[in-house]
Amino acid sequence: ILTARLAKACPINPRQSGFIRSADCSENLKLLQLLIRNAKREHQPLGVVFVDLAKAFDTTSHSHIILALKQKGVDSHL
């Protein structure tokens, strides 16, 4: 129930891959391979950055998270 309510108020970008259920990371690898192939074919430079935000939720102020959810219209009594 909670997930459905949050998904409605705060839709997840289809490119989001962290913190969601997924069989594996193959979709991200396929996308990366496609980008590399296209850049090579078009003789264009390609920059790739991998970011790992370890403990991102733990280090974010919970009051800021609650405020952001309220701004999105999420009921504070979830």
C-alpha positions as CSV (number, residue, x, y, z in Angstrom):
1,I,0.0,0.0,0.0
2,L,2.8,2.4,1.0
3,T,4.7,1.7,-2.2
4,A,1.6,2.3,-4.4
5,R,0.9,5.7,-2.6
6,L,4.4,6.9,-3.0
7,A,4.7,5.8,-6.6
8,K,1.5,7.8,-7.4
9,A,2.8,10.9,-5.6
10,C,6.5,10.6,-6.6
11,P,6.8,8.7,-9.9
12,I,10.1,7.0,-10.5
13,N,12.0,7.8,-13.7
14,P,12.1,4.7,-15.9
15,R,15.8,5.0,-16.0
16,Q,16.0,4.7,-12.2
17,S,17.7,1.4,-11.3
18,G,18.7,1.7,-7.7
19,F,16.4,0.8,-4.8
20,I,13.9,-0.9,-7.1
21,R,13.2,-4.6,-7.7
22,S,14.9,-5.9,-10.7
23,A,16.1,-9.3,-11.9
24,D,19.6,-8.0,-12.5
25,C,21.6,-5.2,-14.0
26,S,21.5,-6.5,-17.6
27,E,19.2,-3.7,-18.7
28,N,21.7,-1.0,-17.6
29,L,24.6,-2.9,-19.3
30,K,22.6,-3.2,-22.6
31,L,22.0,0.6,-22.5
32,L,25.6,1.3,-21.8
33,Q,26.7,-0.9,-24.7
34,L,24.2,0.8,-27.0
35,L,25.6,4.2,-26.0
36,I,29.2,3.1,-26.6
37,R,28.3,1.6,-30.0
38,N,26.5,4.8,-31.1
39,A,29.3,7.0,-29.9
40,K,31.9,4.9,-31.8
41,R,29.7,4.8,-35.0
42,E,29.2,8.5,-34.9
43,H,32.8,9.2,-33.9
44,Q,31.6,11.2,-30.9
45,P,33.3,11.4,-27.5
46,L,31.4,9.7,-24.7
47,G,31.8,10.4,-21.0
48,V,30.5,7.9,-18.5
49,V,30.2,8.4,-14.8
50,F,29.2,5.8,-12.2
51,V,28.0,7.2,-8.9
52,D,27.4,5.2,-5.8
53,L,25.7,7.1,-3.1
54,A,26.4,4.8,-0.2
55,K,24.0,5.3,2.7
56,A,22.3,8.1,0.8
57,F,19.1,7.7,2.7
58,D,20.8,7.3,6.1
59,T,22.7,10.6,5.6
60,T,19.8,12.7,4.4
61,S,17.8,14.6,7.0
62,H,14.6,12.8,7.6
63,S,12.8,16.1,8.1
64,H,13.9,17.1,4.6
65,I,12.5,13.9,3.2
66,I,9.2,14.4,5.0
67,L,9.0,18.0,3.8
68,A,9.7,16.9,0.2
69,L,7.0,14.3,0.5
70,K,4.5,16.8,1.8
71,Q,5.3,19.1,-1.1
72,K,4.5,16.3,-3.4
73,G,1.1,15.9,-1.7
74,V,1.9,12.7,0.2
75,D,-0.3,12.3,3.3
76,S,1.8,12.8,6.4
77,H,0.0,9.9,8.2
78,L,1.3,7.2,5.9
